Amino acid sequence: MQQHATKVNPSEETINVGSTGDSIRFLLTGDDSNGSVSVFEVLVPGGHKVPAPAHKNNAYEEVLYGIEGVLTWTVDGTV
């Protein structure tokens, strides 16, 4: 049986969003997981808006896990 070494962050990729301090750090991508999962951290400094457009995901589930702070969502125009 062949064994595979698993790294904590096989993707080793961080995307800095402008000069605001927002960043996205990929921990796993579809390439790392045979297309089954993508895992990333998003850092949004206090008082900043998340730079993602409104969207929905039909092909997969999206799970968000907040570590610290407060995030406000708008769903169908309602905050």
Chimera marker file (.cmm) of the C-alpha trace (Angstrom):
<marker_set name="trace">
<marker id="1" x="0.000" y="0.000" z="0.000" r="1" g="1" b="0" radius="0.5"/>
<marker id="2" x="1.403" y="3.383" z="-1.001" r="1" g="1" b="0" radius="0.5"/>
<marker id="3" x="1.528" y="6.052" z="1.710" r="1" g="1" b="0" radius="0.5"/>
<marker id="4" x="1.168" y="9.768" z="1.041" r="1" g="1" b="0" radius="0.5"/>
<marker id="5" x="2.632" y="12.555" z="3.149" r="1" g="1" b="0" radius="0.5"/>
<marker id="6" x="0.051" y="15.201" z="4.049" r="1" g="1" b="0" radius="0.5"/>
<marker id="7" x="1.159" y="18.795" z="4.489" r="1" g="1" b="0" radius="0.5"/>
<marker id="8" x="-0.817" y="21.240" z="6.616" r="1" g="1" b="0" radius="0.5"/>
<marker id="9" x="-1.107" y="23.637" z="3.684" r="1" g="1" b="0" radius="0.5"/>
<marker id="10" x="-0.386" y="21.773" z="0.432" r="1" g="1" b="0" radius="0.5"/>
<marker id="11" x="-1.510" y="24.703" z="-1.708" r="1" g="1" b="0" radius="0.5"/>
<marker id="12" x="0.790" y="27.255" z="-0.036" r="1" g="1" b="0" radius="0.5"/>
<marker id="13" x="-1.029" y="30.108" z="-1.780" r="1" g="1" b="0" radius="0.5"/>
<marker id="14" x="-2.093" y="33.473" z="-0.349" r="1" g="1" b="0" radius="0.5"/>
<marker id="15" x="-3.919" y="36.138" z="-2.359" r="1" g="1" b="0" radius="0.5"/>
<marker id="16" x="-3.745" y="39.691" z="-1.009" r="1" g="1" b="0" radius="0.5"/>
<marker id="17" x="-6.763" y="41.765" z="-1.969" r="1" g="1" b="0" radius="0.5"/>
<marker id="18" x="-5.653" y="45.320" z="-2.718" r="1" g="1" b="0" radius="0.5"/>
<marker id="19" x="-3.967" y="47.347" z="0.011" r="1" g="1" b="0" radius="0.5"/>
<marker id="20" x="-6.769" y="46.925" z="2.571" r="1" g="1" b="0" radius="0.5"/>
<marker id="21" x="-5.213" y="44.014" z="4.476" r="1" g="1" b="0" radius="0.5"/>
<marker id="22" x="-7.824" y="41.552" z="3.236" r="1" g="1" b="0" radius="0.5"/>
<marker id="23" x="-6.323" y="38.212" z="2.229" r="1" g="1" b="0" radius="0.5"/>
<marker id="24" x="-7.358" y="34.734" z="1.152" r="1" g="1" b="0" radius="0.5"/>
<marker id="25" x="-5.070" y="31.855" z="2.112" r="1" g="1" b="0" radius="0.5"/>
<marker id="26" x="-5.769" y="28.568" z="0.363" r="1" g="1" b="0" radius="0.5"/>
<marker id="27" x="-5.180" y="25.507" z="2.558" r="1" g="1" b="0" radius="0.5"/>
<marker id="28" x="-6.552" y="22.888" z="0.160" r="1" g="1" b="0" radius="0.5"/>
<marker id="29" x="-7.780" y="23.146" z="-3.409" r="1" g="1" b="0" radius="0.5"/>
<marker id="30" x="-9.644" y="20.742" z="-5.637" r="1" g="1" b="0" radius="0.5"/>
<marker id="31" x="-6.258" y="19.621" z="-7.001" r="1" g="1" b="0" radius="0.5"/>
<marker id="32" x="-5.180" y="18.645" z="-3.468" r="1" g="1" b="0" radius="0.5"/>
<marker id="33" x="-8.373" y="16.664" z="-2.761" r="1" g="1" b="0" radius="0.5"/>
<marker id="34" x="-9.301" y="15.001" z="-6.065" r="1" g="1" b="0" radius="0.5"/>
<marker id="35" x="-11.955" y="17.684" z="-6.549" r="1" g="1" b="0" radius="0.5"/>
<marker id="36" x="-13.827" y="16.913" z="-3.336" r="1" g="1" b="0" radius="0.5"/>
<marker id="37" x="-13.098" y="20.027" z="-1.260" r="1" g="1" b="0" radius="0.5"/>
<marker id="38" x="-11.558" y="23.485" z="-1.233" r="1" g="1" b="0" radius="0.5"/>
<marker id="39" x="-10.567" y="25.030" z="2.103" r="1" g="1" b="0" radius="0.5"/>
<marker id="40" x="-9.381" y="28.574" z="2.644" r="1" g="1" b="0" radius="0.5"/>
<marker id="41" x="-9.026" y="31.281" z="5.290" r="1" g="1" b="0" radius="0.5"/>
<marker id="42" x="-10.257" y="34.804" z="4.674" r="1" g="1" b="0" radius="0.5"/>
<marker id="43" x="-8.875" y="37.657" z="6.775" r="1" g="1" b="0" radius="0.5"/>
<marker id="44" x="-10.995" y="40.804" z="6.819" r="1" g="1" b="0" radius="0.5"/>
<marker id="45" x="-9.767" y="43.600" z="9.104" r="1" g="1" b="0" radius="0.5"/>
<marker id="46" x="-12.377" y="45.312" z="11.300" r="1" g="1" b="0" radius="0.5"/>
<marker id="47" x="-14.534" y="47.851" z="9.506" r="1" g="1" b="0" radius="0.5"/>
<marker id="48" x="-13.856" y="46.422" z="6.034" r="1" g="1" b="0" radius="0.5"/>
<marker id="49" x="-16.345" y="44.876" z="3.645" r="1" g="1" b="0" radius="0.5"/>
<marker id="50" x="-15.751" y="41.435" z="2.155" r="1" g="1" b="0" radius="0.5"/>
<marker id="51" x="-14.752" y="42.037" z="-1.473" r="1" g="1" b="0" radius="0.5"/>
<marker id="52" x="-16.978" y="39.244" z="-2.839" r="1" g="1" b="0" radius="0.5"/>
<marker id="53" x="-19.997" y="39.911" z="-5.033" r="1" g="1" b="0" radius="0.5"/>
<marker id="54" x="-23.392" y="38.532" z="-4.091" r="1" g="1" b="0" radius="0.5"/>
<marker id="55" x="-23.595" y="34.961" z="-5.337" r="1" g="1" b="0" radius="0.5"/>
<marker id="56" x="-25.029" y="31.508" z="-4.775" r="1" g="1" b="0" radius="0.5"/>
<marker id="57" x="-23.510" y="28.067" z="-5.118" r="1" g="1" b="0" radius="0.5"/>
<marker id="58" x="-25.606" y="25.473" z="-6.922" r="1" g="1" b="0" radius="0.5"/>
<marker id="59" x="-22.882" y="22.865" z="-7.435" r="1" g="1" b="0" radius="0.5"/>
<marker id="60" x="-21.573" y="22.651" z="-3.877" r="1" g="1" b="0" radius="0.5"/>
<marker id="61" x="-22.111" y="23.633" z="-0.258" r="1" g="1" b="0" radius="0.5"/>
<marker id="62" x="-20.266" y="26.557" z="1.298" r="1" g="1" b="0" radius="0.5"/>
<marker id="63" x="-19.580" y="26.504" z="5.025" r="1" g="1" b="0" radius="0.5"/>
<marker id="64" x="-18.244" y="29.528" z="6.883" r="1" g="1" b="0" radius="0.5"/>
<marker id="65" x="-16.631" y="29.313" z="10.290" r="1" g="1" b="0" radius="0.5"/>
<marker id="66" x="-16.066" y="32.599" z="12.116" r="1" g="1" b="0" radius="0.5"/>
<marker id="67" x="-13.146" y="32.742" z="14.531" r="1" g="1" b="0" radius="0.5"/>
<marker id="68" x="-13.500" y="36.306" z="15.767" r="1" g="1" b="0" radius="0.5"/>
<marker id="69" x="-15.633" y="39.385" z="15.143" r="1" g="1" b="0" radius="0.5"/>
<marker id="70" x="-19.048" y="39.975" z="13.590" r="1" g="1" b="0" radius="0.5"/>
<marker id="71" x="-20.107" y="39.515" z="9.995" r="1" g="1" b="0" radius="0.5"/>
<marker id="72" x="-23.404" y="40.829" z="8.616" r="1" g="1" b="0" radius="0.5"/>
<marker id="73" x="-25.073" y="39.049" z="5.708" r="1" g="1" b="0" radius="0.5"/>
<marker id="74" x="-27.622" y="40.384" z="3.240" r="1" g="1" b="0" radius="0.5"/>
<marker id="75" x="-30.026" y="37.736" z="1.889" r="1" g="1" b="0" radius="0.5"/>
<marker id="76" x="-32.591" y="38.687" z="-0.745" r="1" g="1" b="0" radius="0.5"/>
<marker id="77" x="-32.049" y="42.357" z="0.101" r="1" g="1" b="0" radius="0.5"/>
<marker id="78" x="-32.616" y="41.890" z="3.827" r="1" g="1" b="0" radius="0.5"/>
<marker id="79" x="-29.755" y="42.519" z="6.270" r="1" g="1" b="0" radius="0.5"/>
<link id1="1" id2="2" r="1" g="1" b="0" radius="0.2"/>
<link id1="2" id2="3" r="1" g="1" b="0" radius="0.2"/>
<link id1="3" id2="4" r="1" g="1" b="0" radius="0.2"/>
<link id1="4" id2="5" r="1" g="1" b="0" radius="0.2"/>
<link id1="5" id2="6" r="1" g="1" b="0" radius="0.2"/>
<link id1="6" id2="7" r="1" g="1" b="0" radius="0.2"/>
<link id1="7" id2="8" r="1" g="1" b="0" radius="0.2"/>
<link id1="8" id2="9" r="1" g="1" b="0" radius="0.2"/>
<link id1="9" id2="10" r="1" g="1" b="0" radius="0.2"/>
<link id1="10" id2="11" r="1" g="1" b="0" radius="0.2"/>
<link id1="11" id2="12" r="1" g="1" b="0" radius="0.2"/>
<link id1="12" id2="13" r="1" g="1" b="0" radius="0.2"/>
<link id1="13" id2="14" r="1" g="1" b="0" radius="0.2"/>
<link id1="14" id2="15" r="1" g="1" b="0" radius="0.2"/>
<link id1="15" id2="16" r="1" g="1" b="0" radius="0.2"/>
<link id1="16" id2="17" r="1" g="1" b="0" radius="0.2"/>
<link id1="17" id2="18" r="1" g="1" b="0" radius="0.2"/>
<link id1="18" id2="19" r="1" g="1" b="0" radius="0.2"/>
<link id1="19" id2="20" r="1" g="1" b="0" radius="0.2"/>
<link id1="20" id2="21" r="1" g="1" b="0" radius="0.2"/>
<link id1="21" id2="22" r="1" g="1" b="0" radius="0.2"/>
<link id1="22" id2="23" r="1" g="1" b="0" radius="0.2"/>
<link id1="23" id2="24" r="1" g="1" b="0" radius="0.2"/>
<link id1="24" id2="25" r="1" g="1" b="0" radius="0.2"/>
<link id1="25" id2="26" r="1" g="1" b="0" radius="0.2"/>
<link id1="26" id2="27" r="1" g="1" b="0" radius="0.2"/>
<link id1="27" id2="28" r="1" g="1" b="0" radius="0.2"/>
<link id1="28" id2="29" r="1" g="1" b="0" radius="0.2"/>
<link id1="29" id2="30" r="1" g="1" b="0" radius="0.2"/>
<link id1="30" id2="31" r="1" g="1" b="0" radius="0.2"/>
<link id1="31" id2="32" r="1" g="1" b="0" radius="0.2"/>
<link id1="32" id2="33" r="1" g="1" b="0" radius="0.2"/>
<link id1="33" id2="34" r="1" g="1" b="0" radius="0.2"/>
<link id1="34" id2="35" r="1" g="1" b="0" radius="0.2"/>
<link id1="35" id2="36" r="1" g="1" b="0" radius="0.2"/>
<link id1="36" id2="37" r="1" g="1" b="0" radius="0.2"/>
<link id1="37" id2="38" r="1" g="1" b="0" radius="0.2"/>
<link id1="38" id2="39" r="1" g="1" b="0" radius="0.2"/>
<link id1="39" id2="40" r="1" g="1" b="0" radius="0.2"/>
<link id1="40" id2="41" r="1" g="1" b="0" radius="0.2"/>
<link id1="41" id2="42" r="1" g="1" b="0" radius="0.2"/>
<link id1="42" id2="43" r="1" g="1" b="0" radius="0.2"/>
<link id1="43" id2="44" r="1" g="1" b="0" radius="0.2"/>
<link id1="44" id2="45" r="1" g="1" b="0" radius="0.2"/>
<link id1="45" id2="46" r="1" g="1" b="0" radius="0.2"/>
<link id1="46" id2="47" r="1" g="1" b="0" radius="0.2"/>
<link id1="47" id2="48" r="1" g="1" b="0" radius="0.2"/>
<link id1="48" id2="49" r="1" g="1" b="0" radius="0.2"/>
<link id1="49" id2="50" r="1" g="1" b="0" radius="0.2"/>
<link id1="50" id2="51" r="1" g="1" b="0" radius="0.2"/>
<link id1="51" id2="52" r="1" g="1" b="0" radius="0.2"/>
<link id1="52" id2="53" r="1" g="1" b="0" radius="0.2"/>
<link id1="53" id2="54" r="1" g="1" b="0" radius="0.2"/>
<link id1="54" id2="55" r="1" g="1" b="0" radius="0.2"/>
<link id1="55" id2="56" r="1" g="1" b="0" radius="0.2"/>
<link id1="56" id2="57" r="1" g="1" b="0" radius="0.2"/>
<link id1="57" id2="58" r="1" g="1" b="0" radius="0.2"/>
<link id1="58" id2="59" r="1" g="1" b="0" radius="0.2"/>
<link id1="59" id2="60" r="1" g="1" b="0" radius="0.2"/>
<link id1="60" id2="61" r="1" g="1" b="0" radius="0.2"/>
<link id1="61" id2="62" r="1" g="1" b="0" radius="0.2"/>
<link id1="62" id2="63" r="1" g="1" b="0" radius="0.2"/>
<link id1="63" id2="64" r="1" g="1" b="0" radius="0.2"/>
<link id1="64" id2="65" r="1" g="1" b="0" radius="0.2"/>
<link id1="65" id2="66" r="1" g="1" b="0" radius="0.2"/>
<link id1="66" id2="67" r="1" g="1" b="0" radius="0.2"/>
<link id1="67" id2="68" r="1" g="1" b="0" radius="0.2"/>
<link id1="68" id2="69" r="1" g="1" b="0" radius="0.2"/>
<link id1="69" id2="70" r="1" g="1" b="0" radius="0.2"/>
<link id1="70" id2="71" r="1" g="1" b="0" radius="0.2"/>
<link id1="71" id2="72" r="1" g="1" b="0" radius="0.2"/>
<link id1="72" id2="73" r="1" g="1" b="0" radius="0.2"/>
<link id1="73" id2="74" r="1" g="1" b="0" radius="0.2"/>
<link id1="74" id2="75" r="1" g="1" b="0" radius="0.2"/>
<link id1="75" id2="76" r="1" g="1" b="0" radius="0.2"/>
<link id1="76" id2="77" r="1" g="1" b="0" radius="0.2"/>
<link id1="77" id2="78" r="1" g="1" b="0" radius="0.2"/>
<link id1="78" id2="79" r="1" g="1" b="0" radius="0.2"/>
</marker_set>
